[in-house]
Every structure is written in structure tokens, then in C-alpha cells.
Amino acid sequence: MVNSRKDYICISVLFAVNLLNYVDRYTVAGVLTKVQGYFVPEIDDSEAGLIQTVFLIAFMLFSPVCGYLGDRFNRKLIMMVGVSIWLGAVLASTFVPKNHFWMFLLFRGLVGIGEASYSNLAPSIISDMFNGTRRSHVFMLFYFRRAGRKKGSSDLRNFFSGLGFIVGSNVASLTGQWQWGVRVTALAGVVVLALMVFLVFEPERGAADRVAGTTTIVEKSENYWSDIKSLLRIPTFISCTWGYTALVFVAGSLAWWEPTVIEHSIAWSKGLNDTADLDSATSTQVGLIFGMILMIAGLFGVIIGTIVSGWIIKGTGPFRIIQTARAQPLVCTFGSLIGSPLLFCVFFFGHRGLLLIWILLFFTNLCLCLNWGLNVDIVASVVSPARRSTAFAYLTLTSHLFGDATGPYIIGKVSDTFRKGSDLPKDQYHSLIKASYICVALLIVSAILYFLSSLTILQDQQKVQATAWYISFGLCN
């Protein structure tokens, strides 16, 4: 399939929206200690974790709705409405009074509703514009993430959430107000929304697959519930979704809490009685270094995962002896399996020095990021074009419901239990570390599930090649 300049311009705008999407999610994490101190009374760890949880609950609840609409109506129009809601809610959240924490949570929930439209529909648009190796490469670029992502989620988590830490902490430091650290993404979003209006277009559903000759039968789906039942009969989709969910729990919790853990560690080493007593330069430095680690690890992780899996599939060079078409889920298995002991070392040895923890965090996140682009490509390869928006929506729903929507809150709640009311930096550090060991075990679970998906992926891909279901309703005709 030959792609036009129009296709690449459209994808470039979608990339820009995706960048702002993840920058916005983690600007709050970059100023979290300042947000905790702003509200009256001051919010504790579990309430701080609730900020991300409320956002993601709204995000995941509206993901199936957006997936349903996206498989039936104009996806560009749905995304434009969603982005408008998102930007308005971000701006409104920065004007909340100090004694109205509940209102701040409400606006973060509205942000989640707005972002659900874009995050679930953009991957299906990409799937309809590109095929084969080019689709894998576009997803690789689109999912420079986890960067602390999505994530199953899914999910630009490390790379762009790293930008979120940097933008949030540095803008807040320059202006002296945490609100501007959050507000800046909404202002940039107005420009991106204008670009969406003029440069993004709605591609024909399943066009890329038909040009590539990978689909032969075109039919209409019976109804929404038949779509759901069809997805539940795809073993690779199920195991890949839950493997991704376990990974998203880990990545989301790590991205949300690790800067705070490091600040507690520094305050403890300096003999301070409160982490709030740290000078702003130290907090800014932590956010900058952590953000850079997430960005660089996310960048190289996504590239390495995509390129190595391609080499294994083709049997290129030294990978000739292990050539297999199951390479994508196997690379994901490797990333989770190696990431588990590395994360254990982060928690067990991290207090021995900042340099050590930075090095360990880099290699841990590198392993976690091997799968971000691959995960979406796996799902696209085992689900028919007409059901991809729904599939991505339920991937998002599951990964957030049991992943990073609950992860930060669970870690914060367990931490409060261990801390037993103490506000000393030493006790806060140890309580968060103990709670975070949950993540080490979940990476093993993720590795097992990805390995199971490697056993079924070829059979499920063959089913898609044999039968394609094409839906064209309403504005999509």
C-alpha cells in the first residue's frame, strides 16, 4: 500500500495530540507534593493516589462508549468533541479553591472522559491507513511510551509522561505556582485542536487490510454484543490484554509514586522532619532527572522492542537461529520477565544512593517499554478491522480498571497502613517501598500471560485473514 503525504500529515497531528495527552496526565505527578500541600486540610498519600484513580476511572468507563461510537460514526468528529472537553476541564481544574478538593477530582474525571475519545479511536484510524511492517513502525512511533503506558494500557507512557514530569515541575518552579505547571498543556492543546479540524481526515474502514490482501469477506456485524462475544473468543486478545494490564499497574504506580519516594529519601538523608522542607531546586532536579530517564528509556525501549521483534520474525543476522512468527509476544514476555528482578533491585538497593537508583530505574523502564508498540500491533493483527475500535476500547477499560486506575491508589493505601500515621520522611519512604513490592510480583504475572499469547497468536491471525467483518454506519458511509 502506497501512503500519500495527506496520510503522514494526519498521523503527525495525531502524534501531537498523543504527546499532549500523556504530558497532561503526568504534569500533576510532577507537582504532586505541591498539590498535596495546597489543599486544606492537606491530602494524604491515598487521597493523592485518588487523583489519578478518578481520572482513569472516568477514562476507562467512557472507553467502551467511545469504542462503540467509533465503530459506527465519524471518528474525527468524536475525537474533536472529546479533546475540547479535555482541554476545558484541565484549565478549570487549576482554578479550584483550596477547600474544594472534591471539585479538583471532578475536573480530573472530566479530563478522563475527554481523553477516552482520542486514545481509543486514534489506533483504529492508524490501522485503516497503514498495513504490514509500515503499520508496526507507525505504532512504534505512536507508542513511544509508558513511558510510565496505558498502560496498557494502552496506552506514550514513558517518553511523554517523562515530558509531563519535566513540564509540570519546571513550569511550576519558574512561576512559583503549581497551577501553571498543569495549565500549560491546555494552552498548547488549543493549537493542536485547530490542527485536528483542518488536517485530520476519516479513512475508509479496513482499507489498508483490503489493499494488502489480508481480508477476503466483508460483512456487517449483527450487533454490539456479538462484537463483544467475538472478542472474548480470541485467546490472544484475552491473554495479551491481561498481560498488558499487569504491566500498566506496575508502570502507572511507578511513574506516579517514584518521584515522591525519591524526595522522601533525600529528605531522610538530610535529616529533615518533613519532605516539604526540601528546597524547590531539589524537587525540580528530581522531576527533571526522573523525566529524562523515562523519556530516554521509553524511546529506546519502544525502538528496541519493535526492531528486535522484526529481526526475529525475518530471521535477520544472529536471530536466524531463533526465527519465529511469534516474536512480538515473546519479546513482551522477555521485557516483563527481566523487568521484575530489576524492579526488585530498585526497591531493595535504591536507598544506598541516588546514582544507583537512577541507573536501576533506567534499565527497569527500558524493559517495561519493550512492549508498548508491540502490544497494540498484536491486538490489531488478531482483531478484524470493523471491531478494532471496540477491541482497543476494552483493552483500555481492562488495563485501566485493574491497572493504573487502581494501582496508585492501592499503593498509597497500603503505604498509609504501613506508615501508621507517621509523617517522617524515613517512615514515608519505607512504607511506599514496602507497598511497591506488589509490582515485582505482577511483572511475573505479565510475563506468563504474554507467553500464553505467543502460543495462540498464529492461529488467531489466520482467522482474521480468513474472515473480515466490515461495518459502515451513519457518518462513515
C-alpha positions as CSV (number, residue, x, y, z in Angstrom):
1,M,0.0,0.0,0.0
2,V,1.4,3.4,-1.0
3,N,0.6,6.1,1.5
4,S,0.2,9.8,0.5
5,R,1.5,13.0,2.1
6,K,-2.0,13.5,3.4
7,D,-1.7,10.3,5.4
8,Y,1.5,11.4,7.0
9,I,0.3,14.9,7.8
10,C,-2.8,13.4,9.5
11,I,-0.6,11.0,11.5
12,S,1.7,13.8,12.6
13,V,-1.2,15.7,14.1
14,L,-2.4,12.6,15.9
15,F,1.1,12.2,17.3
16,A,1.0,15.8,18.6
17,V,-2.3,15.2,20.3
18,N,-0.9,12.0,21.8
19,L,2.1,13.8,23.1
20,L,-0.1,16.4,24.9
21,N,-2.4,13.5,26.1
22,Y,0.4,11.9,28.1
23,V,2.2,15.1,29.1
24,D,-1.1,16.3,30.7
25,R,-1.6,13.0,32.6
26,Y,1.7,13.3,34.4
27,T,2.1,17.1,34.9
28,V,0.2,16.6,38.1
29,A,2.6,13.9,39.2
30,G,5.4,16.4,38.6
31,V,3.9,18.8,41.2
32,L,2.3,16.2,43.4
33,T,3.8,17.3,46.7
34,K,2.8,20.9,46.0
35,V,-0.7,19.8,45.2
36,Q,-0.9,17.8,48.5
37,G,0.2,20.9,50.4
38,Y,-2.2,23.3,48.6
39,F,-5.5,21.8,49.7
40,V,-6.9,22.4,53.2
41,P,-6.7,20.0,55.0
42,E,-3.6,18.6,53.4
43,I,-4.3,15.4,51.5
44,D,-2.5,12.2,52.4
45,D,-0.9,9.5,50.1
46,S,-4.2,7.6,49.5
47,E,-6.0,10.8,48.5
48,A,-3.1,11.8,46.3
49,G,-3.3,8.5,44.5
50,L,-7.0,9.1,44.2
51,I,-6.3,12.0,41.8
52,Q,-5.0,9.6,39.1
53,T,-7.6,6.9,40.0
54,V,-10.6,9.3,39.4
55,F,-9.1,10.4,36.1
56,L,-8.6,6.8,35.0
57,I,-12.0,5.5,36.2
58,A,-13.7,8.2,34.1
59,F,-11.3,7.4,31.2
60,M,-12.0,3.7,31.3
61,L,-15.8,3.9,31.8
62,F,-16.2,6.0,28.7
63,S,-13.7,4.0,26.6
64,P,-16.3,1.3,25.6
65,V,-18.8,4.1,24.8
66,C,-16.2,5.8,22.5
67,G,-15.3,2.4,21.0
68,Y,-18.9,1.7,20.2
69,L,-19.4,5.1,18.6
70,G,-16.0,4.9,16.8
71,D,-17.0,1.6,15.1
72,R,-20.2,3.2,13.8
73,F,-19.8,7.0,13.4
74,N,-17.2,9.6,12.2
75,R,-14.1,9.1,14.4
76,K,-12.7,12.6,13.7
77,L,-15.8,14.4,15.0
78,I,-15.9,12.2,18.1
79,M,-12.2,13.0,18.8
80,M,-12.7,16.7,18.3
81,V,-15.5,16.8,20.9
82,G,-13.5,14.8,23.3
83,V,-10.4,16.9,23.0
84,S,-12.5,20.1,23.6
85,I,-13.9,18.6,26.9
86,W,-10.4,17.5,28.0
87,L,-8.8,20.9,27.5
88,G,-11.6,22.8,29.2
89,A,-11.5,20.5,32.2
90,V,-7.7,20.8,32.6
91,L,-8.0,24.6,32.6
92,A,-10.9,24.6,35.0
93,S,-9.1,22.3,37.5
94,T,-6.4,24.9,38.1
95,F,-8.9,27.4,39.5
96,V,-10.3,25.2,42.2
97,P,-10.3,26.8,45.7
98,K,-8.1,25.2,48.5
99,N,-11.0,23.8,50.4
100,H,-12.7,22.1,47.4
101,F,-10.5,19.0,46.7
102,W,-13.6,17.1,45.6
103,M,-14.0,19.7,42.8
104,F,-10.5,19.1,41.7
105,L,-11.2,15.4,41.5
106,L,-14.4,16.1,39.4
107,F,-12.5,18.1,36.8
108,R,-9.8,15.4,36.6
109,G,-12.6,12.9,35.9
110,L,-13.9,15.2,33.0
111,V,-10.3,15.2,31.7
112,G,-10.5,11.4,31.6
113,I,-13.8,11.5,29.6
114,G,-12.3,13.8,27.0
115,E,-9.1,11.7,26.6
116,A,-11.1,8.5,26.2
117,S,-12.3,9.6,22.8
118,Y,-8.9,10.2,21.4
119,S,-6.9,7.3,22.9
120,N,-9.3,4.6,21.7
121,L,-10.1,5.9,18.2
122,A,-6.6,7.0,17.0
123,P,-5.2,3.5,16.9
124,S,-8.1,2.3,14.7
125,I,-7.5,5.2,12.3
126,I,-3.9,4.2,12.0
127,S,-4.9,0.6,11.4
128,D,-7.0,1.7,8.5
129,M,-4.3,3.8,6.9
130,F,-1.2,1.5,7.2
131,N,-0.5,-2.2,6.9
132,G,2.3,-4.7,7.4
133,T,5.7,-3.5,8.5
134,R,4.8,0.1,8.0
135,R,1.9,-0.2,10.4
136,S,4.3,-1.7,13.0
137,H,6.7,1.2,12.5
138,V,3.9,3.8,12.8
139,F,2.7,2.1,16.0
140,M,6.3,2.1,17.3
141,L,6.4,5.9,16.8
142,F,2.9,6.4,18.2
143,Y,3.7,4.4,21.3
144,F,7.0,5.9,22.4
145,R,5.8,5.2,25.9
146,R,4.8,4.1,29.2
147,A,6.9,5.7,29.5
148,G,5.1,5.2,32.8
149,R,1.8,3.1,29.5
150,K,-1.7,2.7,29.2
151,K,-0.6,1.0,30.0
152,G,-2.0,-0.8,29.0
153,S,-2.9,0.3,28.5
154,S,-2.6,1.3,26.4
155,D,-1.6,3.5,26.1
156,L,3.3,7.2,25.1
157,R,3.8,6.4,28.6
158,N,7.5,6.6,29.4
159,F,8.6,9.0,26.8
160,F,5.8,11.6,27.0
161,S,5.0,11.1,30.7
162,G,8.7,12.0,31.2
163,L,7.9,15.2,29.4
164,G,5.0,15.6,31.8
165,F,7.2,15.5,34.8
166,I,9.7,17.9,33.3
167,V,7.0,20.4,32.1
168,G,5.0,20.2,35.3
169,S,7.9,20.6,37.8
170,N,9.8,23.2,35.8
171,V,6.9,25.5,34.8
172,A,5.7,25.3,38.5
173,S,9.2,26.2,39.7
174,L,9.5,29.1,37.2
175,T,6.1,30.6,38.0
176,G,6.0,29.8,41.7
177,Q,2.6,28.2,41.3
178,W,1.8,24.5,40.6
179,Q,-1.3,25.6,38.7
180,W,0.7,26.8,35.8
181,G,2.5,23.5,35.6
182,V,-0.8,21.9,34.9
183,R,-2.4,24.8,32.9
184,V,0.3,24.9,30.2
185,T,-0.9,21.8,28.4
186,A,-4.4,23.2,28.0
187,L,-3.0,26.3,26.3
188,A,-0.9,24.2,23.9
189,G,-3.9,22.0,23.3
190,V,-5.9,24.8,21.6
191,V,-3.3,24.9,18.8
192,V,-3.4,21.1,18.4
193,L,-7.2,21.1,18.3
194,A,-7.1,23.7,15.4
195,L,-4.8,21.4,13.5
196,M,-7.2,18.5,14.0
197,V,-10.0,20.4,12.4
198,F,-8.1,21.1,9.2
199,L,-5.6,18.3,8.8
200,V,-7.1,15.1,10.2
201,F,-9.4,13.0,8.0
202,E,-11.6,9.9,8.4
203,P,-10.1,6.9,6.4
204,E,-12.2,4.1,5.0
205,R,-12.5,1.3,7.5
206,G,-10.5,-1.8,6.6
207,A,-8.9,-0.1,3.6
208,A,-5.3,-0.9,4.4
209,D,-6.1,-4.6,5.0
210,R,-8.0,-5.0,1.8
211,V,-5.2,-3.3,-0.2
212,A,-2.8,-5.7,1.4
213,G,-5.0,-8.7,0.5
214,T,-5.3,-9.9,4.1
215,T,-9.1,-9.8,4.2
216,T,-11.5,-11.7,1.9
217,I,-15.0,-11.5,3.2
218,V,-16.8,-8.3,4.0
219,E,-20.0,-8.5,6.2
220,K,-21.9,-6.4,8.7
221,S,-21.7,-7.1,12.4
222,E,-25.0,-8.3,13.8
223,N,-24.9,-6.0,16.9
224,Y,-22.7,-4.7,19.7
225,W,-23.0,-7.8,21.9
226,S,-22.0,-10.0,19.0
227,D,-18.8,-7.9,18.7
228,I,-18.1,-8.4,22.4
229,K,-18.6,-12.2,22.3
230,S,-16.4,-12.4,19.2
231,L,-13.6,-10.6,21.1
232,L,-14.0,-13.0,24.0
233,R,-13.4,-15.9,21.7
234,I,-9.9,-14.6,20.7
235,P,-7.4,-16.2,23.2
236,T,-4.5,-13.9,22.1
237,F,-6.6,-10.8,22.8
238,I,-7.6,-12.0,26.3
239,S,-4.1,-13.1,27.4
240,C,-2.5,-10.0,25.8
241,T,-5.0,-7.7,27.4
242,W,-4.4,-9.1,30.9
243,G,-0.6,-9.3,30.5
244,Y,-0.7,-5.6,29.4
245,T,-3.0,-4.8,32.4
246,A,-0.5,-6.2,34.9
247,L,2.3,-4.2,33.2
248,V,0.2,-1.0,33.3
249,F,-0.4,-1.4,37.0
250,V,3.3,-1.5,37.6
251,A,4.2,1.3,35.2
252,G,1.4,3.6,36.3
253,S,2.2,3.1,40.0
254,L,6.0,3.5,39.4
255,A,5.5,6.7,37.4
256,W,3.1,8.2,40.0
257,W,5.0,7.4,43.2
258,E,8.7,7.1,42.4
259,P,9.5,10.8,42.3
260,T,7.8,11.2,45.7
261,V,9.7,8.2,47.0
262,I,13.0,9.7,45.9
263,E,12.1,13.1,47.5
264,H,11.3,11.3,50.8
265,S,14.7,9.5,50.5
266,I,16.6,12.8,50.0
267,A,14.7,14.5,52.9
268,W,15.5,11.5,55.1
269,S,19.2,11.6,54.2
270,K,19.4,15.3,55.0
271,G,17.8,14.8,58.4
272,L,14.7,16.8,57.6
273,N,11.4,16.3,59.6
274,D,9.2,16.9,56.5
275,T,9.7,16.4,52.8
276,A,8.0,19.8,52.2
277,D,11.2,21.4,53.7
278,L,13.2,20.4,50.6
279,D,14.2,23.4,48.6
280,S,12.5,23.8,45.2
281,A,15.7,23.3,43.3
282,T,16.0,19.7,44.7
283,S,12.4,18.9,43.8
284,T,12.9,20.3,40.3
285,Q,16.1,18.3,39.8
286,V,14.3,15.1,40.8
287,G,11.5,15.7,38.4
288,L,13.9,16.6,35.6
289,I,16.2,13.6,36.0
290,F,13.3,11.2,36.5
291,G,11.5,12.6,33.5
292,M,14.7,12.3,31.3
293,I,15.1,8.7,32.4
294,L,11.5,7.9,31.4
295,M,11.9,9.7,28.1
296,I,15.2,8.0,27.1
297,A,14.2,4.6,28.4
298,G,10.9,4.9,26.7
299,L,12.4,5.9,23.4
300,F,15.0,3.1,23.3
301,G,12.6,0.6,24.8
302,V,10.0,1.0,22.1
303,I,12.6,1.1,19.3
304,I,14.4,-1.9,20.5
305,G,11.2,-3.9,21.1
306,T,9.9,-3.2,17.6
307,I,13.2,-3.7,15.7
308,V,14.3,-6.8,17.5
309,S,10.8,-8.5,17.1
310,G,11.0,-7.6,13.3
311,W,14.5,-9.2,13.1
312,I,13.3,-12.3,14.9
313,I,10.3,-12.7,12.6
314,K,12.5,-12.3,9.5
315,G,15.5,-14.3,10.9
316,T,17.9,-11.4,10.4
317,G,21.6,-11.9,11.3
318,P,22.2,-13.5,14.6
319,F,18.4,-14.0,15.1
320,R,18.3,-16.6,12.3
321,I,18.6,-19.5,14.8
322,I,15.6,-18.3,16.7
323,Q,13.4,-17.1,13.8
324,T,9.7,-17.3,14.7
325,A,6.5,-15.5,13.7
326,R,5.6,-15.5,17.4
327,A,8.3,-12.9,18.1
328,Q,6.1,-10.0,19.2
329,P,4.5,-11.6,22.3
330,L,7.8,-13.4,23.1
331,V,9.7,-10.0,23.2
332,C,6.9,-8.7,25.5
333,T,7.5,-11.8,27.7
334,F,11.2,-11.1,27.9
335,G,10.6,-7.5,28.9
336,S,8.3,-8.3,31.8
337,L,10.5,-11.2,32.9
338,I,13.7,-9.2,33.1
339,G,11.9,-6.2,34.5
340,S,10.8,-8.0,37.6
341,P,14.2,-8.6,39.3
342,L,15.4,-5.2,38.1
343,L,12.4,-3.5,39.8
344,F,13.1,-5.6,43.0
345,C,16.7,-4.1,43.0
346,V,15.2,-0.6,42.6
347,F,13.3,-1.1,45.9
348,F,15.8,-3.1,47.8
349,F,19.0,-1.2,47.0
350,G,17.7,2.2,46.0
351,H,18.3,3.8,49.4
352,R,22.0,3.3,49.0
353,G,22.5,6.2,46.7
354,L,20.8,8.4,44.0
355,L,23.2,7.3,41.2
356,L,22.3,3.7,41.8
357,I,18.6,4.2,41.8
358,W,18.8,6.3,38.6
359,I,20.7,3.5,36.8
360,L,18.3,0.8,38.0
361,L,15.3,2.9,37.1
362,F,16.6,3.4,33.6
363,F,17.1,-0.3,32.9
364,T,13.8,-1.3,34.6
365,N,11.8,1.2,32.4
366,L,13.8,0.1,29.3
367,C,12.4,-3.4,29.9
368,L,8.9,-2.3,30.6
369,C,8.9,-0.2,27.4
370,L,9.8,-3.1,25.0
371,N,6.1,-4.0,24.6
372,W,4.2,-0.7,24.1
373,G,4.2,-0.5,20.4
374,L,4.1,-4.3,20.0
375,N,1.0,-4.8,22.3
376,V,-1.2,-2.6,20.0
377,D,0.2,-4.3,16.9
378,I,-0.6,-7.7,18.3
379,V,-4.2,-6.7,19.1
380,A,-4.6,-5.1,15.6
381,S,-3.4,-8.3,14.0
382,V,-5.8,-10.7,15.7
383,V,-9.0,-8.5,15.6
384,S,-11.0,-7.7,12.4
385,P,-11.0,-4.1,11.1
386,A,-14.6,-3.5,12.0
387,R,-14.1,-4.4,15.6
388,R,-10.8,-2.7,16.3
389,S,-12.2,0.4,18.0
390,T,-14.2,-1.8,20.3
391,A,-11.2,-4.0,20.9
392,F,-8.9,-1.1,21.8
393,A,-11.6,0.4,24.0
394,Y,-11.9,-2.8,26.1
395,L,-8.1,-3.1,26.2
396,T,-8.2,0.4,27.6
397,L,-11.0,-0.4,30.0
398,T,-9.4,-3.5,31.4
399,S,-5.9,-2.2,31.7
400,H,-7.0,1.0,33.5
401,L,-9.7,-0.6,35.7
402,F,-7.3,-3.2,37.0
403,G,-4.1,-1.3,36.2
404,D,-3.1,2.3,36.6
405,A,-6.6,3.5,37.7
406,T,-6.3,1.4,40.9
407,G,-2.5,1.0,41.1
408,P,-1.5,4.4,42.5
409,Y,-4.4,4.3,45.0
410,I,-3.7,0.7,46.1
411,I,0.0,1.5,46.6
412,G,-0.9,4.7,48.5
413,K,-3.4,2.9,50.7
414,V,-1.1,0.1,51.6
415,S,1.6,2.7,52.2
416,D,-0.6,4.5,54.7
417,T,-1.2,1.2,56.5
418,F,2.5,0.6,56.9
419,R,3.2,4.2,57.9
420,K,0.7,4.2,60.8
421,G,0.2,8.0,60.7
422,S,3.9,8.9,60.8
423,D,4.9,11.9,58.6
424,L,8.7,11.5,59.0
425,P,10.4,11.2,55.6
426,K,12.1,7.9,56.7
427,D,8.7,6.3,57.5
428,Q,7.1,7.6,54.4
429,Y,9.9,6.2,52.3
430,H,9.9,2.7,53.8
431,S,6.1,2.5,53.7
432,L,5.9,3.3,50.0
433,I,8.8,0.9,49.2
434,K,7.0,-2.0,51.1
435,A,3.8,-1.3,49.3
436,S,5.5,-1.2,45.9
437,Y,6.8,-4.8,46.1
438,I,3.3,-5.7,44.8
439,C,4.6,-4.5,41.4
440,V,7.5,-7.0,41.3
441,A,5.1,-10.0,41.5
442,L,2.8,-8.5,38.9
443,L,5.6,-8.4,36.3
444,I,6.0,-12.2,36.7
445,V,2.2,-12.5,36.0
446,S,2.6,-10.3,33.0
447,A,5.4,-12.4,31.6
448,I,3.3,-15.6,32.0
449,L,0.3,-14.1,30.2
450,Y,2.4,-12.8,27.3
451,F,4.0,-16.2,26.9
452,L,0.5,-17.7,26.7
453,S,-0.4,-15.2,23.9
454,S,2.6,-16.4,22.0
455,L,1.1,-19.9,21.8
456,T,-2.1,-18.7,20.2
457,I,-1.2,-15.7,18.1
458,L,-0.6,-17.5,14.8
459,Q,-4.0,-19.3,14.9
460,D,-5.9,-16.1,15.7
461,Q,-4.1,-14.2,12.9
462,Q,-5.1,-16.9,10.4
463,K,-8.8,-16.5,11.5
464,V,-8.6,-12.7,10.7
465,Q,-7.1,-13.4,7.3
466,A,-9.9,-15.8,6.5
467,T,-12.8,-13.6,7.6
468,A,-13.2,-9.8,7.9
469,W,-16.2,-8.1,9.3
470,Y,-16.8,-4.6,7.9
471,I,-19.2,-2.1,9.4
472,S,-20.2,1.1,7.8
473,F,-22.9,3.1,9.6
474,G,-24.1,6.7,9.7
475,L,-21.5,9.3,9.0
476,C,-18.9,6.7,8.0
477,N,-20.7,5.9,4.7
